[in-house]
Amino acid sequence: MTTSEKVAYIRGLAEGMKFDTESNEGKLLTNILEVLEDLALDLEDVNDGLVELSDQVDEIDEDLADLEEEVYDDDYCDCEGFDDEIFEVTCPKCNTDFEVTEEELCTMDTIECPNCGEVLDFEIDECDCCDEDCDCNK
């Protein structure tokens, strides 16, 4: 039973008791019932607004998930499981040695040589930075 239905029931009981609406008690009861009816209607409006707001938040959440997937793609890893391991790489074009971190190898498909600008492609089969459910595991 909704709040409005309960207030309507109470109003029916009061009318069935045949209160004298001109007496002090009758006027008080009538005004209390009017306030209760207004409160019940306001509560229904708030509940309707809450349902609408909840639906909108769900839509925003879905849109945000789609956006995150689009922006971060498969190269995004939000885990903190990377070791501080550093790998030495030799550029095949200029033979310059430079260092690359595990995080860079796991999250970037290409790395640019700091000496000549040659773009080096890396294909990592699996990244050990975190668990199997992480997006960075390729």
N, CA, C and O atoms as a GROMACS GRO file, in nm:
protein
  552
    1MET      N    1   0.086  -0.117   0.000
    1MET     CA    2   0.000   0.000   0.000
    1MET      C    3   0.092   0.124   0.000
    1MET      O    4   0.183   0.135   0.081
    2THR      N    5   0.064   0.216  -0.092
    2THR     CA    6   0.146   0.336  -0.101
    2THR      C    7   0.107   0.436   0.007
    2THR      O    8   0.003   0.421   0.072
    3THR      N    9   0.190   0.535   0.026
    3THR     CA   10   0.162   0.638   0.126
    3THR      C   11   0.033   0.711   0.092
    3THR      O   12  -0.047   0.740   0.181
    4SER      N   13   0.012   0.741  -0.035
    4SER     CA   14  -0.112   0.809  -0.077
    4SER      C   15  -0.235   0.725  -0.046
    4SER      O   16  -0.338   0.776  -0.003
    5GLU      N   17  -0.223   0.594  -0.068
    5GLU     CA   18  -0.335   0.505  -0.039
    5GLU      C   19  -0.362   0.499   0.112
    5GLU      O   20  -0.478   0.493   0.154
    6LYS      N   21  -0.257   0.500   0.191
    6LYS     CA   22  -0.275   0.498   0.336
    6LYS      C   23  -0.342   0.626   0.386
    6LYS      O   24  -0.429   0.621   0.472
    7VAL      N   25  -0.302   0.740   0.331
    7VAL     CA   26  -0.363   0.868   0.370
    7VAL      C   27  -0.509   0.869   0.327
    7VAL      O   28  -0.594   0.918   0.401
    8ALA      N   29  -0.539   0.817   0.209
    8ALA     CA   30  -0.678   0.811   0.162
    8ALA      C   31  -0.761   0.721   0.254
    8ALA      O   32  -0.877   0.750   0.281
    9TYR      N   33  -0.702   0.613   0.301
    9TYR     CA   34  -0.770   0.524   0.394
    9TYR      C   35  -0.802   0.597   0.525
    9TYR      O   36  -0.913   0.586   0.577
   10ILE      N   37  -0.702   0.672   0.577
   10ILE     CA   38  -0.724   0.747   0.701
   10ILE      C   39  -0.833   0.852   0.682
   10ILE      O   40  -0.917   0.873   0.770
   11ARG      N   41  -0.832   0.919   0.565
   11ARG     CA   42  -0.936   1.018   0.536
   11ARG      C   43  -1.074   0.951   0.535
   11ARG      O   44  -1.171   1.005   0.588
   12GLY      N   45  -1.080   0.833   0.476
   12GLY     CA   46  -1.206   0.758   0.473
   12GLY      C   47  -1.253   0.723   0.613
   12GLY      O   48  -1.372   0.732   0.644
   13LEU      N   49  -1.159   0.682   0.698
   13LEU     CA   50  -1.195   0.652   0.836
   13LEU      C   51  -1.249   0.776   0.906
   13LEU      O   52  -1.350   0.770   0.976
   14ALA      N   53  -1.182   0.889   0.886
   14ALA     CA   54  -1.224   1.015   0.951
   14ALA      C   55  -1.362   1.055   0.902
   14ALA      O   56  -1.446   1.098   0.981
   15GLU      N   57  -1.387   1.041   0.772
   15GLU     CA   58  -1.518   1.078   0.719
   15GLU      C   59  -1.626   0.982   0.769
   15GLU      O   60  -1.739   1.022   0.794
   16GLY      N   61  -1.588   0.855   0.784
   16GLY     CA   62  -1.683   0.755   0.835
   16GLY      C   63  -1.718   0.780   0.981
   16GLY      O   64  -1.825   0.738   1.026
   17MET      N   65  -1.631   0.847   1.054
   17MET     CA   66  -1.657   0.878   1.195
   17MET      C   67  -1.746   1.002   1.207
   17MET      O   68  -1.791   1.036   1.316
   18LYS      N   69  -1.769   1.068   1.096
   18LYS     CA   70  -1.857   1.186   1.090
   18LYS      C   71  -1.815   1.293   1.190
   18LYS      O   72  -1.894   1.340   1.271
   19PHE      N   73  -1.685   1.331   1.180
   19PHE     CA   74  -1.636   1.441   1.263
   19PHE      C   75  -1.704   1.569   1.222
   19PHE      O   76  -1.734   1.591   1.105
   20ASP      N   77  -1.729   1.652   1.318
   20ASP     CA   78  -1.783   1.785   1.291
   20ASP      C   79  -1.666   1.871   1.244
   20ASP      O   80  -1.579   1.908   1.324
   21THR      N   81  -1.665   1.903   1.116
   21THR     CA   82  -1.553   1.980   1.059
   21THR      C   83  -1.552   2.124   1.106
   21THR      O   84  -1.457   2.197   1.079
   22GLU      N   85  -1.654   2.167   1.175
   22GLU     CA   86  -1.660   2.304   1.227
   22GLU      C   87  -1.605   2.312   1.370
   22GLU      O   88  -1.575   2.421   1.420
   23SER      N   89  -1.592   2.198   1.435
   23SER     CA   90  -1.536   2.201   1.571
   23SER      C   91  -1.384   2.218   1.562
   23SER      O   92  -1.324   2.197   1.456
   24ASN      N   93  -1.323   2.256   1.674
   24ASN     CA   94  -1.178   2.273   1.677
   24ASN      C   95  -1.106   2.144   1.640
   24ASN      O   96  -1.010   2.145   1.562
   25GLU      N   97  -1.151   2.032   1.696
   25GLU     CA   98  -1.088   1.904   1.668
   25GLU      C   99  -1.107   1.864   1.522
   25GLU      O  100  -1.015   1.812   1.459
   26GLY      N  101  -1.226   1.889   1.470
   26GLY     CA  102  -1.255   1.858   1.330
   26GLY      C  103  -1.170   1.939   1.234
   26GLY      O  104  -1.120   1.886   1.135
   27LYS      N  105  -1.154   2.070   1.263
   27LYS     CA  106  -1.069   2.156   1.179
   27LYS      C  107  -0.924   2.106   1.183
   27LYS      O  108  -0.857   2.101   1.080
   28LEU      N  109  -0.877   2.071   1.303
   28LEU     CA  110  -0.740   2.022   1.318
   28LEU      C  111  -0.719   1.894   1.237
   28LEU      O  112  -0.621   1.882   1.164
   29LEU      N  113  -0.812   1.800   1.251
   29LEU     CA  114  -0.801   1.673   1.180
   29LEU      C  115  -0.805   1.695   1.028
   29LEU      O  116  -0.729   1.632   0.955
   30THR      N  117  -0.892   1.782   0.982
   30THR     CA  118  -0.903   1.811   0.839
   30THR      C  119  -0.772   1.870   0.786
   30THR      O  120  -0.725   1.829   0.680
   31ASN      N  121  -0.713   1.963   0.859
   31ASN     CA  122  -0.587   2.024   0.815
   31ASN      C  123  -0.471   1.923   0.820
   31ASN      O  124  -0.385   1.923   0.732
   32ILE      N  125  -0.471   1.838   0.921
   32ILE     CA  126  -0.366   1.734   0.927
   32ILE      C  127  -0.378   1.641   0.808
   32ILE      O  128  -0.276   1.606   0.747
   33LEU      N  129  -0.499   1.601   0.772
   33LEU     CA  130  -0.518   1.514   0.658
   33LEU      C  131  -0.476   1.582   0.528
   33LEU      O  132  -0.419   1.516   0.440
   34GLU      N  133  -0.502   1.711   0.514
   34GLU     CA  134  -0.460   1.784   0.394
   34GLU      C  135  -0.307   1.789   0.383
   34GLU      O  136  -0.250   1.772   0.275
   35VAL      N  137  -0.241   1.811   0.497
   35VAL     CA  138  -0.094   1.812   0.498
   35VAL      C  139  -0.040   1.674   0.463
   35VAL      O  140   0.056   1.662   0.386
   36LEU      N  141  -0.101   1.570   0.518
   36LEU     CA  142  -0.057   1.433   0.488
   36LEU      C  143  -0.075   1.402   0.338
   36LEU      O  144   0.011   1.338   0.278
   37GLU      N  145  -0.185   1.446   0.279
   37GLU     CA  146  -0.206   1.425   0.136
   37GLU      C  147  -0.100   1.497   0.054
   37GLU      O  148  -0.047   1.441  -0.042
   38ASP      N  149  -0.069   1.622   0.091
   38ASP     CA  150   0.035   1.697   0.020
   38ASP      C  151   0.171   1.628   0.033
   38ASP      O  152   0.246   1.618  -0.065
   39LEU      N  153   0.203   1.582   0.154
   39LEU     CA  154   0.330   1.512   0.175
   39LEU      C  155   0.338   1.383   0.094
   39LEU      O  156   0.442   1.351   0.037
   40ALA      N  157   0.227   1.312   0.088
   40ALA     CA  158   0.224   1.187   0.010
   40ALA      C  159   0.246   1.216  -0.138
   40ALA      O  160   0.320   1.143  -0.206
   41LEU      N  161   0.183   1.322  -0.190
   41LEU     CA  162   0.202   1.359  -0.331
   41LEU      C  163   0.346   1.404  -0.356
   41LEU      O  164   0.405   1.368  -0.458
   42ASP      N  165   0.403   1.482  -0.263
   42ASP     CA  166   0.542   1.524  -0.277
   42ASP      C  167   0.637   1.404  -0.276
   42ASP      O  168   0.733   1.400  -0.353
   43LEU      N  169   0.608   1.307  -0.190
   43LEU     CA  170   0.690   1.187  -0.182
   43LEU      C  171   0.684   1.109  -0.313
   43LEU      O  172   0.786   1.056  -0.358
   44GLU      N  173   0.568   1.100  -0.374
   44GLU     CA  174   0.555   1.032  -0.503
   44GLU      C  175   0.638   1.104  -0.610
   44GLU      O  176   0.703   1.040  -0.692
   45ASP      N  177   0.634   1.239  -0.609
   45ASP     CA  178   0.714   1.317  -0.704
   45ASP      C  179   0.863   1.292  -0.684
   45ASP      O  180   0.937   1.277  -0.781
   46VAL      N  181   0.906   1.287  -0.559
   46VAL     CA  182   1.047   1.262  -0.529
   46VAL      C  183   1.086   1.121  -0.576
   46VAL      O  184   1.193   1.103  -0.634
   47ASN      N  185   1.002   1.023  -0.550
   47ASN     CA  186   1.030   0.886  -0.594
   47ASN      C  187   1.037   0.876  -0.746
   47ASN      O  188   1.125   0.808  -0.800
   48ASP      N  189   0.946   0.944  -0.815
   48ASP     CA  190   0.949   0.944  -0.961
   48ASP      C  191   1.077   1.009  -1.012
   48ASP      O  192   1.140   0.960  -1.106
   49GLY      N  193   1.116   1.120  -0.949
   49GLY     CA  194   1.239   1.188  -0.988
   49GLY      C  195   1.362   1.102  -0.962
   49GLY      O  196   1.458   1.103  -1.039
   50LEU      N  197   1.359   1.027  -0.852
   50LEU     CA  198   1.471   0.939  -0.817
   50LEU      C  199   1.485   0.827  -0.920
   50LEU      O  200   1.597   0.792  -0.959
   51VAL      N  201   1.375   0.771  -0.962
   51VAL     CA  202   1.379   0.665  -1.064
   51VAL      C  203   1.436   0.722  -1.194
   51VAL      O  204   1.521   0.658  -1.258
   52GLU      N  205   1.390   0.839  -1.233
   52GLU     CA  206   1.440   0.903  -1.356
   52GLU      C  207   1.590   0.933  -1.344
   52GLU      O  208   1.666   0.908  -1.437
   53LEU      N  209   1.631   0.987  -1.230
   53LEU     CA  210   1.772   1.018  -1.208
   53LEU      C  211   1.856   0.891  -1.211
   53LEU      O  212   1.965   0.890  -1.268
   54SER      N  213   1.808   0.785  -1.149
   54SER     CA  214   1.880   0.659  -1.148
   54SER      C  215   1.898   0.605  -1.290
   54SER      O  216   2.005   0.554  -1.324
   55ASP      N  217   1.795   0.616  -1.372
   55ASP     CA  218   1.804   0.572  -1.511
   55ASP      C  219   1.908   0.654  -1.587
   55ASP      O  220   1.986   0.600  -1.665
   56GLN      N  221   1.910   0.786  -1.562
   56GLN     CA  222   2.006   0.873  -1.629
   56GLN      C  223   2.149   0.840  -1.584
   56GLN      O  224   2.240   0.839  -1.667
   57VAL      N  225   2.168   0.813  -1.456
   57VAL     CA  226   2.302   0.778  -1.406
   57VAL      C  227   2.348   0.646  -1.469
   57VAL      O  228   2.465   0.632  -1.504
   58ASP      N  229   2.257   0.551  -1.483
   58ASP     CA  230   2.292   0.424  -1.548
   58ASP      C  231   2.336   0.448  -1.693
   58ASP      O  232   2.434   0.388  -1.739
   59GLU      N  233   2.265   0.534  -1.764
   59GLU     CA  234   2.302   0.567  -1.902
   59GLU      C  235   2.438   0.635  -1.907
   59GLU      O  236   2.520   0.604  -1.994
   60ILE      N  237   2.462   0.728  -1.815
   60ILE     CA  238   2.592   0.797  -1.810
   60ILE      C  239   2.703   0.696  -1.781
   60ILE      O  240   2.810   0.703  -1.841
   61ASP      N  241   2.677   0.603  -1.690
   61ASP     CA  242   2.776   0.501  -1.655
   61ASP      C  243   2.810   0.415  -1.777
   61ASP      O  244   2.927   0.384  -1.801
   62GLU      N  245   2.708   0.378  -1.854
   62GLU     CA  246   2.732   0.299  -1.975
   62GLU      C  247   2.811   0.379  -2.077
   62GLU      O  248   2.904   0.328  -2.140
   63ASP      N  249   2.773   0.507  -2.095
   63ASP     CA  250   2.846   0.592  -2.188
   63ASP      C  251   2.991   0.610  -2.146
   63ASP      O  252   3.081   0.609  -2.230
   64LEU      N  253   3.014   0.626  -2.017
   64LEU     CA  254   3.150   0.642  -1.966
   64LEU      C  255   3.231   0.515  -1.988
   64LEU      O  256   3.348   0.523  -2.025
   65ALA      N  257   3.170   0.400  -1.968
   65ALA     CA  258   3.240   0.273  -1.991
   65ALA      C  259   3.279   0.261  -2.138
   65ALA      O  260   3.390   0.218  -2.170
   66ASP      N  261   3.188   0.299  -2.227
   66ASP     CA  262   3.219   0.297  -2.370
   66ASP      C  263   3.333   0.392  -2.403
   66ASP      O  264   3.423   0.358  -2.480
   67LEU      N  265   3.329   0.511  -2.344
   67LEU     CA  266   3.433   0.611  -2.368
   67LEU      C  267   3.567   0.563  -2.316
   67LEU      O  268   3.669   0.577  -2.384
   68GLU      N  269   3.570   0.505  -2.195
   68GLU     CA  270   3.694   0.453  -2.139
   68GLU      C  271   3.753   0.345  -2.228
   68GLU      O  272   3.873   0.340  -2.251
   69GLU      N  273   3.666   0.259  -2.278
   69GLU     CA  274   3.713   0.152  -2.366
   69GLU      C  275   3.771   0.210  -2.494
   69GLU      O  276   3.873   0.161  -2.544
   70GLU      N  277   3.708   0.312  -2.548
   70GLU     CA  278   3.755   0.375  -2.671
   70GLU      C  279   3.886   0.450  -2.648
   70GLU      O  280   3.979   0.440  -2.729
   71VAL      N  281   3.895   0.525  -2.539
   71VAL     CA  282   4.013   0.607  -2.513
   71VAL      C  283   4.132   0.522  -2.473
   71VAL      O  284   4.242   0.540  -2.525
   72TYR      N  285   4.111   0.430  -2.379
   72TYR     CA  286   4.222   0.352  -2.327
   72TYR      C  287   4.255   0.231  -2.412
   72TYR      O  288   4.366   0.178  -2.405
   73ASP      N  289   4.160   0.185  -2.493
   73ASP     CA  290   4.179   0.073  -2.583
   73ASP      C  291   4.241  -0.043  -2.506
   73ASP      O  292   4.214  -0.060  -2.387
   74ASP      N  293   4.322  -0.123  -2.572
   74ASP     CA  294   4.387  -0.236  -2.506
   74ASP      C  295   4.520  -0.198  -2.445
   74ASP      O  296   4.582  -0.279  -2.376
   75ASP      N  297   4.567  -0.076  -2.469
   75ASP     CA  298   4.698  -0.036  -2.420
   75ASP      C  299   4.694   0.018  -2.279
   75ASP      O  300   4.797   0.055  -2.223
   76TYR      N  301   4.577   0.024  -2.221
   76TYR     CA  302   4.565   0.083  -2.088
   76TYR      C  303   4.572  -0.025  -1.981
   76TYR      O  304   4.509  -0.130  -1.991
   77CYS      N  305   4.649   0.003  -1.881
   77CYS     CA  306   4.657  -0.087  -1.766
   77CYS      C  307   4.649  -0.002  -1.640
   77CYS      O  308   4.733   0.084  -1.618
   78ASP      N  309   4.549  -0.026  -1.558
   78ASP     CA  310   4.534   0.054  -1.436
   78ASP      C  311   4.589  -0.019  -1.314
   78ASP      O  312   4.570   0.025  -1.200
   79CYS      N  313   4.656  -0.130  -1.338
   79CYS     CA  314   4.712  -0.202  -1.224
   79CYS      C  315   4.843  -0.137  -1.182
   79CYS      O  316   4.899  -0.052  -1.252
   80GLU      N  317   4.890  -0.178  -1.068
   80GLU     CA  318   5.016  -0.124  -1.018
   80GLU      C  319   5.114  -0.238  -1.000
   80GLU      O  320   5.197  -0.236  -0.909
   81GLY      N  321   5.104  -0.338  -1.088
   81GLY     CA  322   5.186  -0.456  -1.073
   81GLY      C  323   5.317  -0.453  -1.148
   81GLY      O  324   5.387  -0.554  -1.152
   82PHE      N  325   5.352  -0.341  -1.209
   82PHE     CA  326   5.477  -0.336  -1.283
   82PHE      C  327   5.597  -0.339  -1.189
   82PHE      O  328   5.600  -0.271  -1.087
   83ASP      N  329   5.695  -0.418  -1.227
   83ASP     CA  330   5.821  -0.417  -1.155
   83ASP      C  331   5.901  -0.298  -1.206
   83ASP      O  332   5.864  -0.235  -1.306
   84ASP      N  333   6.008  -0.268  -1.138
   84ASP     CA  334   6.097  -0.161  -1.184
   84ASP      C  335   6.201  -0.215  -1.281
   84ASP      O  336   6.307  -0.155  -1.299
   85GLU      N  337   6.170  -0.327  -1.342
   85GLU     CA  338   6.264  -0.391  -1.432
   85GLU      C  339   6.288  -0.304  -1.555
   85GLU      O  340   6.194  -0.248  -1.613
   86ILE      N  341   6.415  -0.293  -1.594
   86ILE     CA  342   6.453  -0.211  -1.708
   86ILE      C  343   6.522  -0.302  -1.810
   86ILE      O  344   6.605  -0.386  -1.773
   87PHE      N  345   6.487  -0.284  -1.936
   87PHE     CA  346   6.545  -0.363  -2.043
   87PHE      C  347   6.630  -0.273  -2.131
   87PHE      O  348   6.595  -0.158  -2.158
   88GLU      N  349   6.742  -0.327  -2.176
   88GLU     CA  350   6.828  -0.252  -2.266
   88GLU      C  351   6.793  -0.291  -2.409
   88GLU      O  352   6.787  -0.409  -2.442
   89VAL      N  353   6.771  -0.190  -2.492
   89VAL     CA  354   6.732  -0.211  -2.631
   89VAL      C  355   6.838  -0.146  -2.720
   89VAL      O  356   6.889  -0.039  -2.688
   90THR      N  357   6.871  -0.211  -2.832
   90THR     CA  358   6.964  -0.154  -2.928
   90THR      C  359   6.885  -0.119  -3.054
   90THR      O  360   6.816  -0.204  -3.110
   91CYS      N  361   6.896   0.006  -3.096
   91CYS     CA  362   6.826   0.050  -3.217
   91CYS      C  363   6.892  -0.017  -3.338
   91CYS      O  364   7.014  -0.008  -3.354
   92PRO      N  365   6.814  -0.083  -3.422
   92PRO     CA  366   6.871  -0.150  -3.538
   92PRO      C  367   6.921  -0.052  -3.645
   92PRO      O  368   7.002  -0.089  -3.731
   93LYS      N  369   6.875   0.071  -3.640
   93LYS     CA  370   6.915   0.169  -3.742
   93LYS      C  371   7.046   0.238  -3.706
   93LYS      O  372   7.136   0.247  -3.789
   94CYS      N  373   7.059   0.287  -3.581
   94CYS     CA  374   7.178   0.364  -3.542
   94CYS      C  375   7.265   0.293  -3.439
   94CYS      O  376   7.366   0.347  -3.396
   95ASN      N  377   7.225   0.172  -3.399
   95ASN     CA  378   7.298   0.092  -3.300
   95ASN      C  379   7.314   0.160  -3.164
   95ASN      O  380   7.406   0.128  -3.090
   96THR      N  381   7.226   0.253  -3.130
   96THR     CA  382   7.229   0.318  -3.001
   96THR      C  383   7.158   0.230  -2.899
   96THR      O  384   7.049   0.180  -2.923
   97ASP      N  385   7.224   0.213  -2.784
   97ASP     CA  386   7.162   0.139  -2.674
   97ASP      C  387   7.083   0.237  -2.588
   97ASP      O  388   7.132   0.346  -2.557
   98PHE      N  389   6.961   0.199  -2.550
   98PHE     CA  390   6.881   0.279  -2.457
   98PHE      C  391   6.796   0.186  -2.374
   98PHE      O  392   6.779   0.069  -2.406
   99GLU      N  393   6.742   0.241  -2.264
   99GLU     CA  394   6.667   0.159  -2.170
   99GLU      C  395   6.517   0.181  -2.184
   99GLU      O  396   6.470   0.290  -2.214
  100VAL      N  397   6.443   0.073  -2.160
  100VAL     CA  398   6.297   0.074  -2.167
  100VAL      C  399   6.246   0.003  -2.043
  100VAL      O  400   6.297  -0.103  -2.006
  101THR      N  401   6.146   0.060  -1.979
  101THR     CA  402   6.090  -0.003  -1.859
  101THR      C  403   5.989  -0.110  -1.896
  101THR      O  404   5.938  -0.114  -2.008
  102GLU      N  405   5.961  -0.197  -1.801
  102GLU     CA  406   5.861  -0.302  -1.822
  102GLU      C  407   5.725  -0.242  -1.855
  102GLU      O  408   5.654  -0.292  -1.942
  103GLU      N  409   5.689  -0.134  -1.786
  103GLU     CA  410   5.560  -0.068  -1.811
  103GLU      C  411   5.551  -0.018  -1.955
  103GLU      O  412   5.448  -0.034  -2.019
  104GLU      N  413   5.659   0.041  -2.005
  104GLU     CA  414   5.658   0.091  -2.144
  104GLU      C  415   5.641  -0.025  -2.241
  104GLU      O  416   5.566  -0.014  -2.338
  105LEU      N  417   5.710  -0.135  -2.216
  105LEU     CA  418   5.697  -0.250  -2.305
  105LEU      C  419   5.556  -0.309  -2.304
  105LEU      O  420   5.505  -0.351  -2.407
  106CYS      N  421   5.494  -0.311  -2.186
  106CYS     CA  422   5.361  -0.371  -2.173
  106CYS      C  423   5.250  -0.281  -2.226
  106CYS      O  424   5.150  -0.331  -2.276
  107THR      N  425   5.267  -0.152  -2.216
  107THR     CA  426   5.155  -0.062  -2.248
  107THR      C  427   5.171   0.013  -2.380
  107THR      O  428   5.076   0.076  -2.425
  108MET      N  429   5.287   0.007  -2.441
  108MET     CA  430   5.308   0.079  -2.566
  108MET      C  431   5.343  -0.021  -2.676
  108MET      O  432   5.424  -0.112  -2.654
  109ASP      N  433   5.283  -0.005  -2.793
  109ASP     CA  434   5.314  -0.094  -2.904
  109ASP      C  435   5.445  -0.056  -2.973
  109ASP      O  436   5.514  -0.141  -3.028
  110THR      N  437   5.477   0.073  -2.970
  110THR     CA  438   5.599   0.121  -3.035
  110THR      C  439   5.675   0.212  -2.940
  110THR      O  440   5.617   0.276  -2.852
  111ILE      N  441   5.808   0.216  -2.960
  111ILE     CA  442   5.893   0.305  -2.882
  111ILE      C  443   5.988   0.372  -2.981
  111ILE      O  444   6.042   0.308  -3.071
  112GLU      N  445   6.008   0.500  -2.963
  112GLU     CA  446   6.093   0.577  -3.053
  112GLU      C  447   6.236   0.582  -2.998
  112GLU      O  448   6.258   0.606  -2.880
  113CYS      N  449   6.332   0.558  -3.088
  113CYS     CA  450   6.472   0.566  -3.049
  113CYS      C  451   6.504   0.710  -3.011
  113CYS      O  452   6.475   0.802  -3.088
  114PRO      N  453   6.563   0.731  -2.893
  114PRO     CA  454   6.591   0.868  -2.850
  114PRO      C  455   6.703   0.934  -2.932
  114PRO      O  456   6.718   1.056  -2.928
  115ASN      N  457   6.781   0.856  -3.005
  115ASN     CA  458   6.892   0.911  -3.083
  115ASN      C  459   6.849   0.950  -3.224
  115ASN      O  460   6.869   1.064  -3.266
  116CYS      N  461   6.791   0.854  -3.298
  116CYS     CA  462   6.761   0.880  -3.440
  116CYS      C  463   6.611   0.894  -3.468
  116CYS      O  464   6.574   0.935  -3.578
  117GLY      N  465   6.526   0.862  -3.372
  117GLY     CA  466   6.382   0.876  -3.392
  117GLY      C  467   6.318   0.756  -3.460
  117GLY      O  468   6.198   0.758  -3.487
  118GLU      N  469   6.396   0.653  -3.487
  118GLU     CA  470   6.344   0.532  -3.548
  118GLU      C  471   6.235   0.473  -3.458
  118GLU      O  472   6.254   0.462  -3.337
  119VAL      N  473   6.122   0.436  -3.517
  119VAL     CA  474   6.012   0.377  -3.440
  119VAL      C  475   6.031   0.226  -3.436
  119VAL      O  476   6.035   0.159  -3.539
  120LEU      N  477   6.044   0.174  -3.316
  120LEU     CA  478   6.065   0.031  -3.296
  120LEU      C  479   5.934  -0.033  -3.251
  120LEU      O  480   5.869   0.015  -3.159
  121ASP      N  481   5.897  -0.141  -3.317
  121ASP     CA  482   5.776  -0.215  -3.282
  121ASP      C  483   5.810  -0.328  -3.187
  121ASP      O  484   5.908  -0.400  -3.206
  122PHE      N  485   5.728  -0.342  -3.084
  122PHE     CA  486   5.745  -0.452  -2.989
  122PHE      C  487   5.615  -0.529  -2.981
  122PHE      O  488   5.508  -0.470  -2.973
  123GLU      N  489   5.625  -0.660  -2.984
  123GLU     CA  490   5.509  -0.745  -2.968
  123GLU      C  491   5.531  -0.829  -2.843
  123GLU      O  492   5.615  -0.919  -2.841
  124ILE      N  493   5.455  -0.800  -2.740
  124ILE     CA  494   5.463  -0.872  -2.614
  124ILE      C  495   5.346  -0.969  -2.609
  124ILE      O  496   5.230  -0.928  -2.617
  125ASP      N  497   5.376  -1.097  -2.597
  125ASP     CA  498   5.269  -1.197  -2.593
  125ASP      C  499   5.189  -1.188  -2.464
  125ASP      O  500   5.066  -1.194  -2.466
  126GLU      N  501   5.259  -1.171  -2.353
  126GLU     CA  502   5.190  -1.162  -2.225
  126GLU      C  503   5.272  -1.076  -2.130
  126GLU      O  504   5.394  -1.089  -2.122
  127CYS      N  505   5.203  -0.991  -2.061
  127CYS     CA  506   5.268  -0.901  -1.966
  127CYS      C  507   5.252  -0.960  -1.826
  127CYS      O  508   5.144  -1.007  -1.791
  128ASP      N  509   5.358  -0.960  -1.748
  128ASP     CA  510   5.355  -1.017  -1.614
  128ASP      C  511   5.323  -0.914  -1.506
  128ASP      O  512   5.343  -0.940  -1.388
  129CYS      N  513   5.274  -0.797  -1.545
  129CYS     CA  514   5.256  -0.689  -1.448
  129CYS      C  515   5.141  -0.714  -1.352
  129CYS      O  516   5.139  -0.657  -1.243
  130CYS      N  517   5.045  -0.797  -1.389
  130CYS     CA  518   4.928  -0.812  -1.304
  130CYS      C  519   4.858  -0.944  -1.334
  130CYS      O  520   4.918  -1.035  -1.391
  131ASP      N  521   4.734  -0.953  -1.295
  131ASP     CA  522   4.661  -1.078  -1.313
  131ASP      C  523   4.612  -1.095  -1.456
  131ASP      O  524   4.627  -1.006  -1.540
  132GLU      N  525   4.554  -1.210  -1.482
  132GLU     CA  526   4.510  -1.244  -1.617
  132GLU      C  527   4.394  -1.160  -1.666
  132GLU      O  528   4.373  -1.150  -1.787
  133ASP      N  529   4.318  -1.100  -1.578
  133ASP     CA  530   4.201  -1.021  -1.617
  133ASP      C  531   4.235  -0.881  -1.661
  133ASP      O  532   4.149  -0.809  -1.711
  134CYS      N  533   4.358  -0.840  -1.643
  134CYS     CA  534   4.399  -0.703  -1.677
  134CYS      C  535   4.399  -0.684  -1.827
  134CYS      O  536   4.435  -0.776  -1.901
  135ASP      N  537   4.360  -0.566  -1.874
  135ASP     CA  538   4.355  -0.535  -2.016
  135ASP      C  539   4.492  -0.534  -2.083
  135ASP      O  540   4.500  -0.548  -2.205
  136CYS      N  541   4.599  -0.516  -2.006
  136CYS     CA  542   4.729  -0.504  -2.069
  136CYS      C  543   4.785  -0.638  -2.112
  136CYS      O  544   4.879  -0.643  -2.192
  137ASN      N  545   4.731  -0.748  -2.061
  137ASN     CA  546   4.779  -0.879  -2.106
  137ASN      C  547   4.734  -0.901  -2.249
  137ASN      O  548   4.615  -0.904  -2.278
  138LYS      N  549   4.830  -0.916  -2.335
  138LYS     CA  550   4.798  -0.925  -2.479
  138LYS      C  551   4.800  -1.069  -2.526
  138LYS      O  552   4.776  -1.095  -2.644
   0.00000   0.00000   0.00000
